[in-house]
Amino acid sequence: INLSLLYLTQDLGRSWKLIGSVQQYDWCRAGIGQVPLERFCIIRQQSNGAYYFQYTNDIGVTWNTPLLEQANFFRIHDRFFTLIAENRNMNDLYVSADFGVTFRRAILPEGIPVG
């Protein structure tokens, strides 16, 4: 896994705050109803060595962890999020239709012949 240290500035670079070791990060914006919403999303390494998807709406003051499965990768499509997470040593696809607040495991077909 390729890790990066992520820092945050709120004063145009005069001071910096270490967010932590992250595997992936992205800044996204979407409109929920009439209210535009900005969210910074990361997959951050926790003290136990696991990686979890987290997001903040307040530039890192508070962090939310909506899914308690170890995250590997996420993609943002407007207000829809897809997330690959490890579940019992297998990768599962999770989908969120509410801008990453809640996730549900996608039910995918099995046994589809290839070719």
For each residue, the residues with C-beta under 8 A, 3 or more apart:
1: 23 51
2: 23
3: 21 22 23 45
4: 21 22 23
5: 18 20 21 22
6: 18 19 20 21 22 25 42
7: 16 17 18 19
8: 16 17 19 59 60
9: 12 13 14 15 16 17
10: 15 17 59
11: 14 15
12: 9
13: 9 16
14: 9 11
15: 9 10 11
16: 7 8 9 13
17: 7 8 9 10 60
18: 5 6 7
19: 6 7 8 22 42 44 60
20: 5 6 44 45
21: 3 4 5 6 44 45
22: 3 4 5 6 19 25 42 43 44 45
23: 1 2 3 4 43 44 45 51 71 72
24: 42 43 73 74
25: 6 22 40 41 42 43
26: 40 41 42 74 76
27: 38 39 40 41
28: 38 39 40 41 76 99
29: 36 37 38 39
30: 36 37 39 78 79 99
31: 34 35 36 37 79
32: 35 37 79 98 99
33:
34: 31
35: 31 32
36: 29 30 31
37: 29 30 31 32 57 99
38: 27 28 29 57
39: 27 28 29 30 55 56 57 99 100
40: 25 26 27 28 55 56 59 60
41: 25 26 27 28 53 54 55 74 76 81 100
42: 6 19 22 24 25 26 53 54 55
43: 22 23 24 25 51 52 53 54 71 72 73 74
44: 19 20 21 22 23 51 52 54 63
45: 3 20 21 22 23 49 50 51
46: 49 50 51 52
47:
48:
49: 45 46
50: 45 46 70
51: 1 23 43 44 45 46 70 71 72
52: 43 44 46 65 67 68 70 71
53: 41 42 43 65 66 67 71 74 83 85 100
54: 41 42 43 44 63 64 65
55: 39 40 41 42 63 64 66 100
56: 39 40 59 60 61 62 63 64
57: 37 38 39 62 64
58: 61 62
59: 8 10 40 56
60: 8 17 19 40 56 63
61: 56 58
62: 56 57 58
63: 44 54 55 56 60
64: 54 55 56 57 101
65: 52 53 54 68
66: 53 55 96 100 101 102 103
67: 52 53 71 83 85 94 103
68: 52 65
69: 85 86 87 92 94
70: 50 51 52 85 86
71: 23 43 51 52 53 67 74 83 84 85 86
72: 23 43 51 84 85 86 91
73: 24 43 83 84
74: 24 26 41 43 53 71 81 82 83 84
75: 81 82 83
76: 26 28 41 80 81 100
77: 80 81 82
78: 30
79: 30 31 32 97 98 99
80: 76 77 95 96 97
81: 41 74 75 76 77 95 96 99 100 103
82: 74 75 77 93 94 95 96
83: 53 67 71 73 74 75 93 94 95 96 103
84: 71 72 73 74 91 92 93 94
85: 53 67 69 70 71 72 91 92 94
86: 69 70 71 72 89 90 91 92
87: 69 90 91 92 105
88:
89: 86
90: 86 87
91: 72 84 85 86 87
92: 69 84 85 86 87 105 106
93: 82 83 84 105 106 108
94: 67 69 82 83 84 85 103 104 105 106
95: 80 81 82 83 103 104 106
96: 66 80 81 82 83 99 100 101 102 103 104
97: 79 80
98: 32 79 101 102
99: 28 30 32 37 39 79 81 96
100: 39 41 53 55 66 76 81 96 103
101: 64 66 96 98
102: 66 96 98
103: 66 67 81 83 94 95 96 100
104: 94 95 96
105: 87 92 93 94
106: 92 93 94 95
107:
108: 93
109: 112
110:
111:
112: 109
113:
114:
115:
